[in-house]
């Protein structure tokens, strides 16, 4: 006799965690910080897996069987997504991006085929492929592979000399521990299922590990939003050692030094279309943080701060490149128009660029 679909305390709690995960995904995407997108999709993937588990336990999967492939999309997405996010913490990009998500795309394709069969009422024969690619050993190997990549990344970037590095290292460790807990719970299920004392309650441990992950990330989104805004200053991780200089001040100094080093090395100010958001993306900060660092350390807004570097570069050209005309110079150093260049130059030197050039070549 087929059981009537129903919820109990456990499944109701897990369903609430699913809703929380979807909500967190929306919040993180709403931050408009591209570096948060992988962790947002990571949370969504856990929510998807958890939702499929709830359907299975409550017997609703019998009526919603076409949702089954979503479970495997989640399984094959969590590893690459978390790895991508942690790479972003270290200002690195994932190589061969598409290759990391081959299995995800495969199951998305299967899902679309199954759904089209339901919509257009035709039979789809994917049982053999589905059973092979859904093997739990393959899933475990995939999860272990990405755990290995993350551990290797952390090992290669274990410097903790600055406050920023310490916080980044500890935040990455928190995420890896949560991922490892999920992996261990998943593996233990397939080990314990072979023993006589095993019961369905053990299956809840996998879901419980995902729930803990969702709520932990949710805690940080609520309690320490700076982590997801690119700031990383959180007393939860590190106490203030020097009471004379606040923890925030120490980090602001580090961020400013990193910014100055980047600007002097890469000279991004030469880009005539440079905007706050562009520079923030290049140095790995949020626009809010970059603006805060510039205002606090230089006492200027973004445009004035960048124009100072453009003026320094213009001074060099006016001095060393006597054959250059003024238009070539101001455009080469990043100014878009003559009026802005002349105004900034006169405020600094109390003379026009032409007069400055003439005085240097007397």
N, C-alpha and C positions, 0 to 999 in steps of 0.2 A: 504493500500500500504506500503510495507516495505521500511524503510528509508535507504538511501545509507550511509555506514560507512564513517565517516569524523571526523576530529579533529577541535577544536576551540582553542581559546587562553588558556582557563583553562586546557583543556586536554593536550595540547602541553606542558604547564608548568609542569603539573604533570608527564608527561612522561619523561621530563628532570630530574625531581627529582628522578624518578625510576632509571634512568641511573646513577645519582649521588650516590644513595644508593648502587647499585651494585659495583660501583667503590670504595666506602668507605669500603665495605665488603672485597674486594680484598686487599686493603691497610692494613686493620687491620689484616687479615690473614697473610699478608706478613711480619708483624712485628715479627712473630714467637714467640710471647708471648702468651702462652696458656690462660692466664687470659683475653685476648682480644677476644677470640673466641666467647663467648656468646654475647658480644655487637656487634660483626661483624654479627652474625646470627640474632640478634635482628633487626639491620638495614636492613638486607636482607628480613626479614619477613615483615617489614613495606613496603619495596619496592614491595614485592609480592602482598600484599593487594592493594596497590596503583595501580599496574599494572592491576590487575583484575577490579578495579573500572574504569580505563581508557578504558578497553575493553568493559565494560558495557555501558559507556556513548557514546562511539564512534560507538556502534553497532557491533563492530568486534567480540563480544562474540558469536553472532549468528553463525559465521563460525568457532569459536574456543571454542565451548562449553565444550570440554574435559578439558579445563584449569580451569573450575569453581571451582573444589575442592581445588585448590591452595589458593583461598581466605580464606578458613577455616583452612588450614594448618597454614597460617599466623596468623589468629586470635588466635588460640590455642597455638601458639609458643611464641608470644611476651611477655606474662606474665612470664612464666617459665624462658625464656632466660634472661630477665632483672633481675629477682630475683637471678638467678645463678651468673650473673655478679656482682651484689651488694654484694652478699655473698663473692665473691672472693675479693672484696675491703677490706672486714673485715677478710680476710684470713680464711674463713669458706668454707666448702664444702656442697653441696646440698645432703640431705639424700633422699634415695629412688628415685634416679635419674629417673629411667624408669617410675615410677608412675606419675611423673610430665608431662611426654610427651605422655601419653596414647592416648589422643585425637589427637595429632599430628600424631602418628603412625597409628591411625585409618584412618585418612584422606589420609595419604600417601598410605595406602592399597587400599582405594577406588579409588584414582587417578590411581594407577597401574592397577586396574581391568578395569577401564573405558578406559584407554589407550590401554590395550591389546584387548578390544572389538573393538576399532577403527582399530587397526593394523590387527587383524585376522577376522574382519568383522562378529562379532556376537553381539547379543543384550544383554545388561546388565540390570537387573531389580533391581535397588537400590533406586528407587524413595522414598519409604516409609522411609527407614533407613536414607537416605540423608535429607529428610524434617524434621525428628525428631531431628537429631543431629545438624542440621544447624539452629535451632531455635535461634533467637536473644537473648532471655531471658537467655538461657544456656550460650551463649557467654558472655553476660554481667556479669553473676554470676562468670564465670571463670576469667574474667578480674578483677573483684572486689576482688575475693579471693586472687589473687597475689598482688594486691595493698595493701591489708590488711597485707599480709606477709612481704612486703617490709617496710611498716610503722612500724610494730612491730619490725623488725630487727633494724631499725634506732633508735627507742625509747630505745631499750635495749643496743645500742652501741652509745649513744649520747655524750660520753666523748669528749671534745674539749680542752684538756689541752695542747697538743703539736701542733705545726704548721702542722704536718702531719695529725693529727686527724681532725683539722679544715678544711683542704682542702678536705680530704676524705669525711667528713660529708657534705660539701657544694656541692661537685660534685655529691654525691648520691642524694641530694635534687634536683639538677637540673634535673637529669634523671627521678626522681619520678614525678616532676612537669610536665615534657613533657608527661610522660605516663598518668598521671591524666587528662591532657588536651585532649588527644586522647580519653580516656574513657568517659569524659563528653560530648565531641562532638558526640560520638557514641550513648550514651544514649539519648541526646537531639534530635537526628534525629528521634528516634522512639517515642518520646513524641510529637514533633512538627508536625509529619506526620498526626496527628489526628486533626489539626486545619486547618481552611479554607485558612489562609494566606500562608500556606506551599507551596513551589515550589521546583523545582529540584535544585536550587542554594543552598538551605540549605544542600543538600547532599554533596556539595563540602567542607563543613566545616570539615568533618571527614578527607577527603584527605588533606585539608590544614593543619590540626594539625599534620598529619604524615609527610608532607613536611617540616614543621617547625622543627620537631624532626630530620629528616635526615640532614637538613642544619645546625642545631645547633651542632650536633655531628661532622659534616664535618668541621665546624668552629674550633672546638677543635682539631681535627686531624691535621688541617693545622696550627692553631695559637699556640696551646699548646700541641705539640706531646708528651711532657714528661708525660702527664696524662696517655697515652696509653703505655708508655715505663716503667711504674712503678715508676716514679719519683714524680709526683704530685706537683712540685713547679711551681706555676703559679701566677703571680702578678694580674691576672684578679680576683682571688678569695680574696687574702689577700695582703694588703700593707706591706711594710717593716717598722716595728715599731722601731727597733733598728738600727740606721744608721751605728753604729760602726761595727756590725756584719751583713753581708748581709743575705737576706732571704735564699739564697741557702746554705750558710754556716750553718745556724741554722738547716736546714733540713738534711744536710750531717751529722751533729753531732748526730741528732736523729737517723738517719738510722744506723750510726756506733754503737751507743749504743745498738740499737735493735739487731744488728748483733752479737756484743760481748756477749750480754745476751743469745742469742740463742746458740752460740757456746759453752759457758761455761756450759749451762744447758743440751744440747743435745749431745755434743761432736761429731759432724758430721765428724770431721777430722779423726776419727778412721776407717772410710770407705776407704779402699785401692783404690777404684775406684772413689773417690770424684772428681768432676770436677766443674768448675765455674758455668756451667749451672745447675748442680744438686743442688748446694748450693743456687743459685739464686731462683730456684723453691721452695725450702724449706722455705726460708725467705720471699718469695713474691716479690722479686725485679726482674728487668730485668738483664740480664748479663752485659749490658752496665753500668747500675747504680751500681751494686755490685762491678764491677771492678773499677769504679770511686771512690766509697766510700773507698774501701781498699787502693787504690793508694794515695788518698788525705790525709787520716787520719793516715795510717801506714807508708807511703812512700815506700811500698813494692808491688811486684806483688802478684798475687793470690797464687802461689805455695809457695813462701817464707813466706807469711802470715800464711798459713795453716801449713807449716812445723814447724813454731815457736811453735804452740800449740802441735804438735806431739812431739817436743823435750821436752817440759815441762812435758808431760805425760811420756815420756821415762825416764826422770830424776827421776821421782817418782818411777817408776818400778825398775830402777837400784839401787835405794836407799833402797827400801822396800822389793823387791822380789829377794833375793840373789840366789835363786834356779833357776830362769829363765835364759835361755841362751839368747844370744844377738839376735839371729834370731827370737825367740819368741817375744821378746820385740819390735823390730822394726816393725814386722808385726802387732802386736796387737795395736800399736799406729797409724798405717795407712801408714807406709812406704812400698813401694812395693819391694825394693831391698836394699841390704847391702851397695852398693856403694853410693847411694844417702843419706842414713842415716849417714854413716860415714863422708861423706863430710860436711853435714850440722852440725853434732855434733862437728867436729873438728874446724869449723869456729866459733862456739860459745864458746867452752870450751878450745880450743888449746890442746886437748888430745883426745884419742880414747874412745869410750864407755867402753871398758874393763878397761882402766886405771882409768876412772872416777869411775867405779863400785868398783875397788880395793881400791881407795882412801877413799871411803865412808864406807868401811867395815874393815878398819884397826883397 
